[in-house]
């Protein structure tokens, strides 16, 4: 940088500090907006890649869990229906025996 009579060293240092602060502010705002320390590959490619893989795995496991819960609900409904049918058959048997009893 060439020095001249018009150069204000204090102003130049203040400008450099302001630029650094603005850069840090942008990074902090990005972290706040995403809720993540590493919000994109530019921050740290290796960690971002691992985080993406873990996020995808977590989403896959959540989908499997939801499917298993739906399956469990279906089985519960089937078991309840089976119990109801068993009760009805028992009542039908009682009524048939009562109807056939001639005494």
Backbone atoms as SQL, in Angstrom:
CREATE TABLE atoms (id INTEGER PRIMARY KEY, chain TEXT, resi INTEGER, resn TEXT, atom TEXT, x REAL, y REAL, z REAL);
INSERT INTO atoms VALUES
  (1, 'A', 1, 'UNK', 'N', 0.844, -1.152, 0.000),
  (2, 'A', 1, 'UNK', 'CA', 0.000, 0.000, 0.000),
  (3, 'A', 1, 'UNK', 'C', 0.905, 1.235, 0.000),
  (4, 'A', 2, 'UNK', 'N', 0.623, 2.132, -0.874),
  (5, 'A', 2, 'UNK', 'CA', 1.420, 3.345, -0.950),
  (6, 'A', 2, 'UNK', 'C', 0.944, 4.346, 0.085),
  (7, 'A', 3, 'UNK', 'N', 1.891, 4.942, 0.756),
  (8, 'A', 3, 'UNK', 'CA', 1.545, 5.975, 1.726),
  (9, 'A', 3, 'UNK', 'C', 1.466, 7.311, 1.013),
  (10, 'A', 4, 'UNK', 'N', 0.493, 8.053, 1.370),
  (11, 'A', 4, 'UNK', 'CA', 0.374, 9.399, 0.814),
  (12, 'A', 4, 'UNK', 'C', -0.024, 10.338, 1.935),
  (13, 'A', 5, 'UNK', 'N', -0.052, 11.566, 1.612),
  (14, 'A', 5, 'UNK', 'CA', -0.414, 12.572, 2.609),
  (15, 'A', 5, 'UNK', 'C', -1.866, 12.384, 3.039),
  (16, 'A', 6, 'UNK', 'N', -2.711, 11.872, 2.136),
  (17, 'A', 6, 'UNK', 'CA', -4.135, 11.741, 2.412),
  (18, 'A', 6, 'UNK', 'C', -4.492, 10.442, 3.145),
  (19, 'A', 7, 'UNK', 'N', -3.533, 9.563, 3.400),
  (20, 'A', 7, 'UNK', 'CA', -3.826, 8.296, 4.061),
  (21, 'A', 7, 'UNK', 'C', -3.938, 8.510, 5.557),
  (22, 'A', 8, 'UNK', 'N', -5.046, 8.042, 6.109),
  (23, 'A', 8, 'UNK', 'CA', -5.273, 8.126, 7.542),
  (24, 'A', 8, 'UNK', 'C', -5.123, 6.708, 8.085),
  (25, 'A', 9, 'UNK', 'N', -4.008, 6.448, 8.753),
  (26, 'A', 9, 'UNK', 'CA', -3.709, 5.095, 9.231),
  (27, 'A', 9, 'UNK', 'C', -4.767, 4.597, 10.197),
  (28, 'A', 10, 'UNK', 'N', -5.238, 5.452, 11.066),
  (29, 'A', 10, 'UNK', 'CA', -6.270, 5.052, 12.025),
  (30, 'A', 10, 'UNK', 'C', -7.557, 4.645, 11.325),
  (31, 'A', 11, 'UNK', 'N', -7.925, 5.393, 10.280),
  (32, 'A', 11, 'UNK', 'CA', -9.139, 5.078, 9.531),
  (33, 'A', 11, 'UNK', 'C', -8.984, 3.756, 8.788),
  (34, 'A', 12, 'UNK', 'N', -7.794, 3.489, 8.262),
  (35, 'A', 12, 'UNK', 'CA', -7.547, 2.231, 7.552),
  (36, 'A', 12, 'UNK', 'C', -7.661, 1.038, 8.509),
  (37, 'A', 13, 'UNK', 'N', -7.104, 1.171, 9.699),
  (38, 'A', 13, 'UNK', 'CA', -7.188, 0.095, 10.694),
  (39, 'A', 13, 'UNK', 'C', -8.641, -0.110, 11.114),
  (40, 'A', 14, 'UNK', 'N', -9.359, 0.979, 11.311),
  (41, 'A', 14, 'UNK', 'CA', -10.773, 0.886, 11.686),
  (42, 'A', 14, 'UNK', 'C', -11.579, 0.200, 10.584),
  (43, 'A', 15, 'UNK', 'N', -11.262, 0.493, 9.322),
  (44, 'A', 15, 'UNK', 'CA', -11.949, -0.134, 8.196),
  (45, 'A', 15, 'UNK', 'C', -11.663, -1.632, 8.147),
  (46, 'A', 16, 'UNK', 'N', -10.409, -2.010, 8.374),
  (47, 'A', 16, 'UNK', 'CA', -10.064, -3.438, 8.406),
  (48, 'A', 16, 'UNK', 'C', -10.809, -4.151, 9.531),
  (49, 'A', 17, 'UNK', 'N', -10.865, -3.523, 10.698),
  (50, 'A', 17, 'UNK', 'CA', -11.587, -4.117, 11.828),
  (51, 'A', 17, 'UNK', 'C', -13.081, -4.240, 11.525),
  (52, 'A', 18, 'UNK', 'N', -13.643, -3.222, 10.877),
  (53, 'A', 18, 'UNK', 'CA', -15.055, -3.253, 10.516),
  (54, 'A', 18, 'UNK', 'C', -15.339, -4.385, 9.529),
  (55, 'A', 19, 'UNK', 'N', -14.467, -4.550, 8.545),
  (56, 'A', 19, 'UNK', 'CA', -14.641, -5.633, 7.574),
  (57, 'A', 19, 'UNK', 'C', -14.557, -7.001, 8.247),
  (58, 'A', 20, 'UNK', 'N', -13.620, -7.163, 9.169),
  (59, 'A', 20, 'UNK', 'CA', -13.490, -8.436, 9.889),
  (60, 'A', 20, 'UNK', 'C', -14.727, -8.698, 10.746),
  (61, 'A', 21, 'UNK', 'N', -15.214, -7.656, 11.406),
  (62, 'A', 21, 'UNK', 'CA', -16.415, -7.797, 12.243),
  (63, 'A', 21, 'UNK', 'C', -17.629, -8.150, 11.395),
  (64, 'A', 22, 'UNK', 'N', -17.764, -7.529, 10.239),
  (65, 'A', 22, 'UNK', 'CA', -18.881, -7.841, 9.340),
  (66, 'A', 22, 'UNK', 'C', -18.818, -9.287, 8.865),
  (67, 'A', 23, 'UNK', 'N', -17.619, -9.767, 8.578),
  (68, 'A', 23, 'UNK', 'CA', -17.454, -11.156, 8.151),
  (69, 'A', 23, 'UNK', 'C', -17.870, -12.118, 9.264),
  (70, 'A', 24, 'UNK', 'N', -17.427, -11.833, 10.486),
  (71, 'A', 24, 'UNK', 'CA', -17.793, -12.679, 11.626),
  (72, 'A', 24, 'UNK', 'C', -19.292, -12.603, 11.902),
  (73, 'A', 25, 'UNK', 'N', -19.878, -11.425, 11.727),
  (74, 'A', 25, 'UNK', 'CA', -21.316, -11.252, 11.935),
  (75, 'A', 25, 'UNK', 'C', -22.105, -12.088, 10.928),
  (76, 'A', 26, 'UNK', 'N', -21.656, -12.095, 9.687),
  (77, 'A', 26, 'UNK', 'CA', -22.319, -12.899, 8.662),
  (78, 'A', 26, 'UNK', 'C', -22.272, -14.378, 9.023),
  (79, 'A', 27, 'UNK', 'N', -21.115, -14.842, 9.477),
  (80, 'A', 27, 'UNK', 'CA', -20.977, -16.241, 9.888),
  (81, 'A', 27, 'UNK', 'C', -21.902, -16.559, 11.057),
  (82, 'A', 28, 'UNK', 'N', -21.942, -15.678, 12.035),
  (83, 'A', 28, 'UNK', 'CA', -22.799, -15.890, 13.208),
  (84, 'A', 28, 'UNK', 'C', -24.268, -15.889, 12.820),
  (85, 'A', 29, 'UNK', 'N', -24.669, -14.979, 11.951),
  (86, 'A', 29, 'UNK', 'CA', -26.063, -14.937, 11.507),
  (87, 'A', 29, 'UNK', 'C', -26.431, -16.215, 10.758),
  (88, 'A', 30, 'UNK', 'N', -25.522, -16.727, 9.957),
  (89, 'A', 30, 'UNK', 'CA', -25.768, -17.978, 9.227),
  (90, 'A', 30, 'UNK', 'C', -25.965, -19.128, 10.206),
  (91, 'A', 31, 'UNK', 'N', -25.143, -19.174, 11.247),
  (92, 'A', 31, 'UNK', 'CA', -25.273, -20.231, 12.254),
  (93, 'A', 31, 'UNK', 'C', -26.591, -20.111, 13.005),
  (94, 'A', 32, 'UNK', 'N', -26.990, -18.890, 13.313),
  (95, 'A', 32, 'UNK', 'CA', -28.261, -18.678, 14.019),
  (96, 'A', 32, 'UNK', 'C', -29.427, -19.080, 13.123),
  (97, 'A', 33, 'UNK', 'N', -29.374, -18.696, 11.857),
  (98, 'A', 33, 'UNK', 'CA', -30.466, -18.998, 10.930),
  (99, 'A', 33, 'UNK', 'C', -30.641, -20.492, 10.709),
  (100, 'A', 34, 'UNK', 'N', -29.546, -21.228, 10.625),
  (101, 'A', 34, 'UNK', 'CA', -29.645, -22.667, 10.361),
  (102, 'A', 34, 'UNK', 'C', -29.684, -23.486, 11.641),
  (103, 'A', 35, 'UNK', 'N', -29.220, -22.918, 12.742),
  (104, 'A', 35, 'UNK', 'CA', -29.141, -23.681, 13.986),
  (105, 'A', 35, 'UNK', 'C', -27.981, -24.659, 13.985),
  (106, 'A', 36, 'UNK', 'N', -27.076, -24.519, 13.046),
  (107, 'A', 36, 'UNK', 'CA', -25.951, -25.450, 12.921),
  (108, 'A', 36, 'UNK', 'C', -24.639, -24.679, 12.854),
  (109, 'A', 37, 'UNK', 'N', -23.609, -25.264, 13.471),
  (110, 'A', 37, 'UNK', 'CA', -22.290, -24.637, 13.412),
  (111, 'A', 37, 'UNK', 'C', -21.723, -24.741, 11.999),
  (112, 'A', 38, 'UNK', 'N', -21.924, -25.890, 11.373),
  (113, 'A', 38, 'UNK', 'CA', -21.480, -26.113, 9.995),
  (114, 'A', 38, 'UNK', 'C', -22.746, -26.140, 9.142),
  (115, 'A', 39, 'UNK', 'N', -23.046, -25.036, 8.465),
  (116, 'A', 39, 'UNK', 'CA', -24.310, -24.951, 7.736),
  (117, 'A', 39, 'UNK', 'C', -24.184, -25.288, 6.255),
  (118, 'A', 40, 'UNK', 'N', -22.960, -25.288, 5.740),
  (119, 'A', 40, 'UNK', 'CA', -22.772, -25.682, 4.344),
  (120, 'A', 40, 'UNK', 'C', -21.361, -26.226, 4.158),
  (121, 'A', 41, 'UNK', 'N', -21.097, -26.775, 3.000),
  (122, 'A', 41, 'UNK', 'CA', -19.813, -27.426, 2.741),
  (123, 'A', 41, 'UNK', 'C', -18.647, -26.445, 2.792),
  (124, 'A', 42, 'UNK', 'N', -18.920, -25.181, 2.570),
  (125, 'A', 42, 'UNK', 'CA', -17.854, -24.178, 2.582),
  (126, 'A', 42, 'UNK', 'C', -17.262, -24.005, 3.980),
  (127, 'A', 43, 'UNK', 'N', -18.091, -24.205, 5.026),
  (128, 'A', 43, 'UNK', 'CA', -17.601, -24.037, 6.395),
  (129, 'A', 43, 'UNK', 'C', -16.564, -25.098, 6.750),
  (130, 'A', 44, 'UNK', 'N', -16.883, -26.353, 6.473),
  (131, 'A', 44, 'UNK', 'CA', -15.963, -27.471, 6.724),
  (132, 'A', 44, 'UNK', 'C', -16.531, -28.665, 5.982),
  (133, 'A', 45, 'UNK', 'N', -15.978, -28.945, 4.820),
  (134, 'A', 45, 'UNK', 'CA', -16.529, -29.953, 3.921),
  (135, 'A', 45, 'UNK', 'C', -16.652, -31.340, 4.520),
  (136, 'A', 46, 'UNK', 'N', -15.624, -31.791, 5.234),
  (137, 'A', 46, 'UNK', 'CA', -15.635, -33.149, 5.780),
  (138, 'A', 46, 'UNK', 'C', -16.711, -33.304, 6.847),
  (139, 'A', 47, 'UNK', 'N', -16.765, -32.367, 7.766),
  (140, 'A', 47, 'UNK', 'CA', -17.763, -32.448, 8.842),
  (141, 'A', 47, 'UNK', 'C', -19.163, -32.257, 8.271),
  (142, 'A', 48, 'UNK', 'N', -19.325, -31.359, 7.308),
  (143, 'A', 48, 'UNK', 'CA', -20.630, -31.147, 6.692),
  (144, 'A', 48, 'UNK', 'C', -21.109, -32.425, 6.017),
  (145, 'A', 49, 'UNK', 'N', -20.205, -33.113, 5.320),
  (146, 'A', 49, 'UNK', 'CA', -20.558, -34.367, 4.650),
  (147, 'A', 49, 'UNK', 'C', -20.997, -35.419, 5.661),
  (148, 'A', 50, 'UNK', 'N', -20.257, -35.555, 6.758),
  (149, 'A', 50, 'UNK', 'CA', -20.630, -36.531, 7.787),
  (150, 'A', 50, 'UNK', 'C', -21.968, -36.162, 8.416),
  (151, 'A', 51, 'UNK', 'N', -22.186, -34.879, 8.656),
  (152, 'A', 51, 'UNK', 'CA', -23.451, -34.439, 9.251),
  (153, 'A', 51, 'UNK', 'C', -24.618, -34.715, 8.311),
  (154, 'A', 52, 'UNK', 'N', -24.411, -34.498, 7.022),
  (155, 'A', 52, 'UNK', 'CA', -25.462, -34.786, 6.043),
  (156, 'A', 52, 'UNK', 'C', -25.793, -36.277, 6.033),
  (157, 'A', 53, 'UNK', 'N', -24.757, -37.119, 6.089),
  (158, 'A', 53, 'UNK', 'CA', -24.988, -38.569, 6.103),
  (159, 'A', 53, 'UNK', 'C', -25.764, -38.973, 7.354),
  (160, 'A', 54, 'UNK', 'N', -25.399, -38.414, 8.500),
  (161, 'A', 54, 'UNK', 'CA', -26.096, -38.738, 9.746),
  (162, 'A', 54, 'UNK', 'C', -27.530, -38.234, 9.710),
  (163, 'A', 55, 'UNK', 'N', -27.739, -37.072, 9.142),
  (164, 'A', 55, 'UNK', 'CA', -29.091, -36.526, 9.026),
  (165, 'A', 55, 'UNK', 'C', -29.953, -37.420, 8.133),
  (166, 'A', 56, 'UNK', 'N', -29.384, -37.876, 7.030),
  (167, 'A', 56, 'UNK', 'CA', -30.107, -38.763, 6.124),
  (168, 'A', 56, 'UNK', 'C', -30.419, -40.088, 6.802),
  (169, 'A', 57, 'UNK', 'N', -29.452, -40.624, 7.534),
  (170, 'A', 57, 'UNK', 'CA', -29.674, -41.873, 8.263),
  (171, 'A', 57, 'UNK', 'C', -30.771, -41.694, 9.301),
  (172, 'A', 58, 'UNK', 'N', -30.757, -40.588, 10.000),
  (173, 'A', 58, 'UNK', 'CA', -31.780, -40.307, 11.007),
  (174, 'A', 58, 'UNK', 'C', -33.161, -40.219, 10.371),
  (175, 'A', 59, 'UNK', 'N', -33.258, -39.552, 9.240),
  (176, 'A', 59, 'UNK', 'CA', -34.542, -39.443, 8.548),
  (177, 'A', 59, 'UNK', 'C', -35.024, -40.813, 8.084),
  (178, 'A', 60, 'UNK', 'N', -34.105, -41.641, 7.603),
  (179, 'A', 60, 'UNK', 'CA', -34.472, -42.992, 7.172),
  (180, 'A', 60, 'UNK', 'C', -34.982, -43.815, 8.345),
  (181, 'A', 61, 'UNK', 'N', -34.294, -43.733, 9.472),
  (182, 'A', 61, 'UNK', 'CA', -34.721, -44.483, 10.654),
  (183, 'A', 61, 'UNK', 'C', -36.072, -43.996, 11.165),
  (184, 'A', 62, 'UNK', 'N', -36.324, -42.700, 11.079),
  (185, 'A', 62, 'UNK', 'CA', -37.634, -42.173, 11.471),
  (186, 'A', 62, 'UNK', 'C', -38.736, -42.707, 10.563),
  (187, 'A', 63, 'UNK', 'N', -38.452, -42.823, 9.267),
  (188, 'A', 63, 'UNK', 'CA', -39.440, -43.373, 8.333),
  (189, 'A', 63, 'UNK', 'C', -39.722, -44.835, 8.659),
  (190, 'A', 64, 'UNK', 'N', -38.679, -45.601, 8.978),
  (191, 'A', 64, 'UNK', 'CA', -38.863, -47.006, 9.350),
  (192, 'A', 64, 'UNK', 'C', -39.680, -47.104, 10.631),
  (193, 'A', 65, 'UNK', 'N', -39.373, -46.254, 11.604),
  (194, 'A', 65, 'UNK', 'CA', -40.113, -46.257, 12.872),
  (195, 'A', 65, 'UNK', 'C', -41.591, -45.963, 12.639),
  (196, 'A', 66, 'UNK', 'N', -41.881, -44.976, 11.793),
  (197, 'A', 66, 'UNK', 'CA', -43.272, -44.645, 11.488),
  (198, 'A', 66, 'UNK', 'C', -43.984, -45.821, 10.824),
  (199, 'A', 67, 'UNK', 'N', -43.299, -46.495, 9.911),
  (200, 'A', 67, 'UNK', 'CA', -43.894, -47.657, 9.247),
  (201, 'A', 67, 'UNK', 'C', -44.165, -48.776, 10.240),
  (202, 'A', 68, 'UNK', 'N', -43.237, -49.012, 11.143),
  (203, 'A', 68, 'UNK', 'CA', -43.437, -50.049, 12.160),
  (204, 'A', 68, 'UNK', 'C', -44.604, -49.702, 13.075),
  (205, 'A', 69, 'UNK', 'N', -44.746, -48.432, 13.409),
  (206, 'A', 69, 'UNK', 'CA', -45.875, -48.022, 14.252),
  (207, 'A', 69, 'UNK', 'C', -47.202, -48.225, 13.533),
  (208, 'A', 70, 'UNK', 'N', -47.240, -47.932, 12.229),
  (209, 'A', 70, 'UNK', 'CA', -48.464, -48.178, 11.460),
  (210, 'A', 70, 'UNK', 'C', -48.763, -49.668, 11.407),
  (211, 'A', 71, 'UNK', 'N', -47.734, -50.483, 11.224),
  (212, 'A', 71, 'UNK', 'CA', -47.916, -51.935, 11.226),
  (213, 'A', 71, 'UNK', 'C', -48.435, -52.427, 12.564),
  (214, 'A', 72, 'UNK', 'N', -47.880, -51.902, 13.644),
  (215, 'A', 72, 'UNK', 'CA', -48.329, -52.291, 14.987),
  (216, 'A', 72, 'UNK', 'C', -49.789, -51.911, 15.189),
  (217, 'A', 73, 'UNK', 'N', -50.180, -50.743, 14.716),
  (218, 'A', 73, 'UNK', 'CA', -51.577, -50.312, 14.832),
  (219, 'A', 73, 'UNK', 'C', -52.500, -51.240, 14.049),
  (220, 'A', 74, 'UNK', 'N', -52.076, -51.643, 12.863),
  (221, 'A', 74, 'UNK', 'CA', -52.877, -52.562, 12.051),
  (222, 'A', 74, 'UNK', 'C', -53.047, -53.897, 12.759),
  (223, 'A', 75, 'UNK', 'N', -51.974, -54.395, 13.341),
  (224, 'A', 75, 'UNK', 'CA', -52.035, -55.664, 14.076),
  (225, 'A', 75, 'UNK', 'C', -52.951, -55.529, 15.287),
  (226, 'A', 76, 'UNK', 'N', -52.873, -54.417, 15.993),
  (227, 'A', 76, 'UNK', 'CA', -53.740, -54.195, 17.154),
  (228, 'A', 76, 'UNK', 'C', -55.214, -54.212, 16.754),
  (229, 'A', 77, 'UNK', 'N', -55.531, -53.577, 15.622),
  (230, 'A', 77, 'UNK', 'CA', -56.916, -53.572, 15.138),
  (231, 'A', 77, 'UNK', 'C', -57.350, -54.993, 14.790),
  (232, 'A', 78, 'UNK', 'N', -56.476, -55.751, 14.135),
  (233, 'A', 78, 'UNK', 'CA', -56.794, -57.138, 13.790),
  (234, 'A', 78, 'UNK', 'C', -57.032, -57.994, 15.023),
  (235, 'A', 79, 'UNK', 'N', -56.201, -57.825, 16.042),
  (236, 'A', 79, 'UNK', 'CA', -56.372, -58.589, 17.284),
  (237, 'A', 79, 'UNK', 'C', -57.680, -58.227, 17.981),
  (238, 'A', 80, 'UNK', 'N', -58.006, -56.947, 17.998),
  (239, 'A', 80, 'UNK', 'CA', -59.270, -56.520, 18.614),
  (240, 'A', 80, 'UNK', 'C', -60.456, -57.102, 17.852),
  (241, 'A', 81, 'UNK', 'N', -60.371, -57.119, 16.527),
  (242, 'A', 81, 'UNK', 'CA', -61.446, -57.708, 15.720),
  (243, 'A', 81, 'UNK', 'C', -61.562, -59.202, 15.998),
  (244, 'A', 82, 'UNK', 'N', -60.430, -59.884, 16.127),
  (245, 'A', 82, 'UNK', 'CA', -60.449, -61.316, 16.451),
  (246, 'A', 82, 'UNK', 'C', -61.101, -61.578, 17.797),
  (247, 'A', 83, 'UNK', 'N', -60.804, -60.757, 18.780),
  (248, 'A', 83, 'UNK', 'CA', -61.428, -60.907, 20.104),
  (249, 'A', 83, 'UNK', 'C', -62.939, -60.707, 20.019),
  (250, 'A', 84, 'UNK', 'N', -63.359, -59.718, 19.241),
  (251, 'A', 84, 'UNK', 'CA', -64.793, -59.456, 19.081),
  (252, 'A', 84, 'UNK', 'C', -65.482, -60.643, 18.407),
  (253, 'A', 85, 'UNK', 'N', -64.850, -61.190, 17.377),
  (254, 'A', 85, 'UNK', 'CA', -65.414, -62.352, 16.680),
  (255, 'A', 85, 'UNK', 'C', -65.509, -63.542, 17.624),
  (256, 'A', 86, 'UNK', 'N', -64.483, -63.761, 18.426),
  (257, 'A', 86, 'UNK', 'CA', -64.505, -64.865, 19.394),
  (258, 'A', 86, 'UNK', 'C', -65.657, -64.694, 20.377),
  (259, 'A', 87, 'UNK', 'N', -65.850, -63.490, 20.860),
  (260, 'A', 87, 'UNK', 'CA', -66.963, -63.225, 21.784),
  (261, 'A', 87, 'UNK', 'C', -68.310, -63.484, 21.112),
  (262, 'A', 88, 'UNK', 'N', -68.458, -63.012, 19.874),
  (263, 'A', 88, 'UNK', 'CA', -69.722, -63.221, 19.158),
  (264, 'A', 88, 'UNK', 'C', -69.985, -64.705, 18.910),
  (265, 'A', 89, 'UNK', 'N', -68.956, -65.452, 18.546),
  (266, 'A', 89, 'UNK', 'CA', -69.126, -66.894, 18.325),
  (267, 'A', 89, 'UNK', 'C', -69.524, -67.597, 19.617),
  (268, 'A', 90, 'UNK', 'N', -68.941, -67.160, 20.722),
  (269, 'A', 90, 'UNK', 'CA', -69.316, -67.739, 22.018),
  (270, 'A', 90, 'UNK', 'C', -70.780, -67.480, 22.338),
  (271, 'A', 91, 'UNK', 'N', -71.253, -66.262, 22.070),
  (272, 'A', 91, 'UNK', 'CA', -72.657, -65.927, 22.314),
  (273, 'A', 91, 'UNK', 'C', -73.578, -66.718, 21.387),
  (274, 'A', 92, 'UNK', 'N', -73.142, -66.877, 20.120),
  (275, 'A', 92, 'UNK', 'CA', -73.947, -67.657, 19.173),
  (276, 'A', 92, 'UNK', 'C', -74.054, -69.111, 19.626),
  (277, 'A', 93, 'UNK', 'N', -72.959, -69.657, 20.142),
  (278, 'A', 93, 'UNK', 'CA', -72.973, -71.038, 20.624),
  (279, 'A', 93, 'UNK', 'C', -73.931, -71.174, 21.801),
  (280, 'A', 94, 'UNK', 'N', -73.866, -70.207, 22.717),
  (281, 'A', 94, 'UNK', 'CA', -74.773, -70.236, 23.872),
  (282, 'A', 94, 'UNK', 'C', -76.230, -70.188, 23.421),
  (283, 'A', 95, 'UNK', 'N', -76.541, -69.329, 22.461),
  (284, 'A', 95, 'UNK', 'CA', -77.916, -69.213, 21.980),
  (285, 'A', 95, 'UNK', 'C', -78.348, -70.465, 21.231),
  (286, 'A', 96, 'UNK', 'N', -77.432, -71.060, 20.475),
  (287, 'A', 96, 'UNK', 'CA', -77.769, -72.296, 19.758),
  (288, 'A', 96, 'UNK', 'C', -78.039, -73.421, 20.744),
  (289, 'A', 97, 'UNK', 'N', -77.224, -73.516, 21.784),
  (290, 'A', 97, 'UNK', 'CA', -77.447, -74.545, 22.803),
  (291, 'A', 97, 'UNK', 'C', -78.754, -74.285, 23.546),
  (292, 'A', 98, 'UNK', 'N', -79.033, -73.031, 23.829),
  (293, 'A', 98, 'UNK', 'CA', -80.285, -72.694, 24.526),
  (294, 'A', 98, 'UNK', 'C', -81.489, -73.012, 23.647),
  (295, 'A', 99, 'UNK', 'N', -81.378, -72.780, 22.352),
  (296, 'A', 99, 'UNK', 'CA', -82.492, -73.053, 21.439),
  (297, 'A', 99, 'UNK', 'C', -82.705, -74.549, 21.253),
  (298, 'A', 100, 'UNK', 'N', -81.624, -75.331, 21.314),
  (299, 'A', 100, 'UNK', 'CA', -81.763, -76.778, 21.115),
  (300, 'A', 100, 'UNK', 'C', -82.152, -77.505, 22.392),
  (301, 'A', 101, 'UNK', 'N', -82.046, -76.842, 23.517),
  (302, 'A', 101, 'UNK', 'CA', -82.415, -77.457, 24.799),
  (303, 'A', 101, 'UNK', 'C', -83.937, -77.480, 24.897),
  (304, 'A', 102, 'UNK', 'N', -84.508, -78.676, 24.969),
  (305, 'A', 102, 'UNK', 'CA', -85.968, -78.822, 24.982),
  (306, 'A', 102, 'UNK', 'C', -86.537, -78.916, 26.385),
  (307, 'A', 103, 'UNK', 'N', -85.714, -78.880, 27.390),
  (308, 'A', 103, 'UNK', 'CA', -86.250, -79.035, 28.737),
  (309, 'A', 103, 'UNK', 'C', -86.758, -77.776, 29.349);
